[in-house]
Amino acid sequence: MFNQKGQAFSVFELMIAAIVAVAILFVLLPILSGIQGGGTIDAAKNTIANGLSSVKNGGAMTTQEFTLQKDDLLTSKMFSDKGFDQHSIVFDVETPIQPNFEATIGDGYSFFKYNASTNITVVARVVCEITGDSLQQTLDGANIAYNNSPVDLCGAEGADEVYQPCCIVILKRA
């Protein structure tokens, strides 16, 4: 019957140590997952999604900086959970950084891929309008250069299918 108090105290110490270890694990896990790679595409997607959501009803904005790594790929299909049809988002790049990117309109969707071997910090210029025609007029009126026509993906007024809203995401070096 001696030393029973001490044994109960050491079990309590072990329980506290386990709780502290789990808390430290929850703090370190996000840091370690960011170091392993794979985090840049999620950061890029979230940054662009926030920009698209903020000007969905029309307007323009420039996102915060984000980093892309070799072979990072974003498609317009990835933003359906934010309420955008895959036909509603056109990806493009500013001409000075274009050789390192593939930005094109595929079969009913748009995508961009970063091809250089080093990381790059970029921002995205996001412009949205009601239709592809009105977006193209806005871009032309504001002298915003683009390579991929919004009308080619979103459709033109009077076409069988017109997707709304129509947005363009133009990447440029930060």
C-alpha positions in Angstrom: 0.0 0.0 0.0 3.0 2.2 0.0 3.8 4.6 -2.8 0.4 4.4 -4.5 0.2 8.1 -4.7 3.4 8.2 -6.7 2.2 5.7 -9.2 -1.0 7.7 -9.9 1.1 10.8 -10.4 3.4 9.2 -13.0 0.3 8.0 -15.0 -0.9 11.6 -14.9 2.5 12.8 -16.1 2.4 10.4 -19.0 -1.1 11.6 -20.0 0.1 15.2 -20.0 3.1 14.3 -22.1 0.9 12.6 -24.6 -1.4 15.6 -24.9 1.7 17.9 -25.4 3.1 15.6 -28.1 -0.2 15.6 -30.0 -0.4 19.4 -29.8 3.2 19.7 -31.1 2.3 17.3 -34.0 -0.6 19.5 -35.0 1.6 22.5 -35.1 4.4 20.8 -37.1 2.3 18.9 -39.6 1.2 21.9 -41.7 4.8 23.2 -41.7 6.2 19.8 -42.9 3.5 19.4 -45.6 4.4 22.8 -47.0 8.1 21.9 -47.2 7.5 18.7 -49.1 6.3 20.4 -52.2 2.6 20.0 -53.3 1.6 23.1 -51.4 2.3 25.6 -54.2 -0.5 24.4 -56.4 -3.0 24.6 -53.5 -1.8 28.1 -52.7 -2.1 29.2 -56.3 -5.6 27.7 -56.6 -6.8 29.3 -53.4 -5.4 32.7 -54.4 -6.9 32.6 -57.8 -10.2 31.3 -56.4 -10.4 34.2 -54.0 -9.8 36.6 -56.9 -12.4 35.0 -59.0 -15.0 35.1 -56.2 -14.4 38.7 -55.5 -15.1 39.9 -59.1 -17.5 37.2 -60.1 -20.3 39.8 -60.8 -18.0 41.9 -62.9 -14.8 43.9 -62.3 -11.0 43.5 -62.1 -8.4 42.9 -59.4 -4.9 41.7 -59.0 -4.3 38.8 -56.6 -1.6 38.5 -53.9 1.7 37.0 -54.9 2.0 33.2 -55.1 4.7 30.8 -56.2 4.7 28.2 -58.9 7.0 25.2 -59.3 8.0 23.2 -62.3 5.0 21.3 -63.8 2.4 23.0 -61.7 -0.9 22.8 -63.6 -4.2 24.6 -63.0 -7.3 24.0 -65.1 -10.6 25.8 -65.2 -12.3 22.6 -64.1 -10.6 23.0 -60.7 -12.9 25.9 -59.8 -16.3 24.2 -60.1 -16.5 24.0 -56.3 -16.4 27.8 -56.3 -19.5 28.0 -58.6 -17.6 28.4 -62.0 -18.3 26.3 -65.0 -15.2 25.0 -66.7 -16.2 27.2 -69.8 -16.2 30.4 -67.7 -12.5 30.8 -66.9 -9.8 31.5 -69.5 -6.2 31.2 -68.5 -3.6 33.4 -70.1 -0.1 34.8 -69.4 1.6 38.1 -69.9 3.9 38.0 -72.9 7.3 38.5 -71.1 6.9 35.2 -69.1 5.1 33.3 -71.8 8.0 31.0 -72.9 7.9 29.3 -69.5 4.1 28.7 -69.6 1.7 26.7 -71.6 -1.7 28.5 -71.4 -4.3 27.4 -73.8 -7.9 26.5 -74.4 -8.5 22.8 -74.6 -11.7 21.0 -75.4 -14.2 23.0 -73.4 -11.8 24.2 -70.7 -8.7 26.2 -70.2 -5.5 25.5 -68.4 -2.0 26.7 -67.7 1.2 24.8 -66.9 4.5 26.2 -65.7 7.4 24.6 -67.5 10.6 26.2 -66.2 12.9 24.4 -63.9 13.1 27.2 -61.2 10.3 28.5 -59.0 8.6 31.7 -60.0 6.6 34.3 -58.0 3.6 35.6 -59.9 0.4 37.5 -59.5 -2.8 37.0 -61.4 -4.9 39.7 -63.0 -8.5 38.6 -62.8 -11.2 40.2 -64.9 -14.8 39.1 -65.1 -17.8 40.2 -67.1 -21.2 38.8 -67.9 -20.3 37.3 -71.3 -17.3 36.5 -73.4 -18.2 39.4 -75.8 -18.4 42.0 -72.9 -15.1 40.6 -71.4 -13.3 40.9 -74.7 -14.7 44.5 -75.1 -13.5 45.4 -71.6 -10.0 43.9 -72.2 -9.7 45.8 -75.5 -11.0 49.0 -74.1 -8.6 48.9 -71.1 -5.7 47.9 -73.4 -5.1 44.7 -71.5 -3.2 42.3 -73.7 -4.4 38.7 -74.0 -3.6 35.7 -76.2 -6.6 33.5 -75.6 -9.9 35.0 -76.6 -12.6 34.8 -74.0 -15.2 34.4 -76.8 -13.5 31.1 -77.8 -14.4 29.5 -74.5 -17.3 31.4 -72.9 -19.2 31.9 -76.2 -20.4 34.9 -78.1 -23.8 36.6 -77.7 -26.3 34.8 -79.9 -24.3 31.5 -79.9 -26.1 28.3 -78.9 -24.2 28.2 -75.6 -23.0 31.3 -73.7 -21.4 30.7 -70.3 -21.8 33.3 -67.5 -19.9 34.8 -66.0 -16.8 34.9 -68.2 -13.5 35.5 -66.5 -9.9 35.7 -67.6 -6.9 35.0 -65.4 -3.7 36.5 -66.7 -0.5 35.5 -64.9 2.3 38.0 -64.7 5.6 38.1 -62.9 5.4 39.7 -59.4 
